[in-house]
Amino acid sequence: MGSTDQQANDAPVARGIARPPLLYLACLFLGVVLDRVLPLPLILPEAALFRWTLGAGLIVAGLAIMAAGIRNFSRAATPVRSNQPVRALVTTGIHGWSRNPIYVGMFLLYAGIGIAARSPWVLVLALPLLIILHYVVVAREEAYLERRFGGSYRDYKARVRRWL
């Protein structure tokens, strides 16, 4: 069904500083606040049609990718929330293209909102957000998955890219 190496033992969960959706929301909120307090010039065209088309396209793509990743986890009967033990290693479907499709989808959604809202600070904060996500969240999750699934996860890592 797209999952391999189901294991009965309940290894501890991957511990991050915060749940990824909260990191994205915090950066979105901070970006909106900074737009008001410390406005930056934006190099995006002012054309509303361009901005809304690009923003909406990224938002729709992000939501679709997130939904596909969540659907894969649901079909494998493993929790999406990273603060619960993983029950299965999901390696097929969208997880056959990216090891972190839900985070990729969240990033596209975040960037789409930043572009549609014409928010320079939301876009500037995308880089620190990705760095935090990569080193603090994903690195811990991958270490947890390697402990949990061993060689199967290492084989999966060798076959499938982390992001795209």
Protein Blocks (a to p, Z undefined) as FASTA:
>chain_A
ZZahiafbdcdddddfbdfklmmmmmmmmmmmmmmmmccddfbdfblklmmmmmmmmmmm
mmmmmmmmmmmmmmnopafblkbccfbdcfehjllmbcblmlmmmmmmmmmmmmmnopak
lmmmmmmmmmmmmmmmmmmmmmmmmmmnmmmmmmmmmmpcfkZZ
